[in-house]
Amino acid sequence: MPSRRPSRRRPRDGSHPPLDLDRALGQMRAESGPDGEWSVRTVRGSEKQYLCPGCNQQIPAGTGHVVVWRNDSWFSDEHALGERRHWHSGCWRARGRRR
Ligand SMILES: [Zn+2]
């Protein structure tokens, strides 16, 4: 029987808090706009419905949309995540064109 060994060993790095944001958030990208830096995450749909701030319409449960939050470094990631907003993908994209 072959001996088992840990497949990967993470070096201990004291500079990061033990937050697992990357895993919790899945795929996301950074976007910069006239109103700041944003993190944008595409989701397939959630169990809740949300109000899109772009058009003030509901995003029904189970509908793909984007979740955005400020990427400015003024606040901690945790705070920014608490302020995140759910948008229709199209509304988010069209956001800069509306006045
Ligand atoms: Zn919308």
Residues whose N, C-alpha, C, O or C-beta is under 5 A from the ligand:
A	BS01	ZN	C52 G54 C55 H88 C91
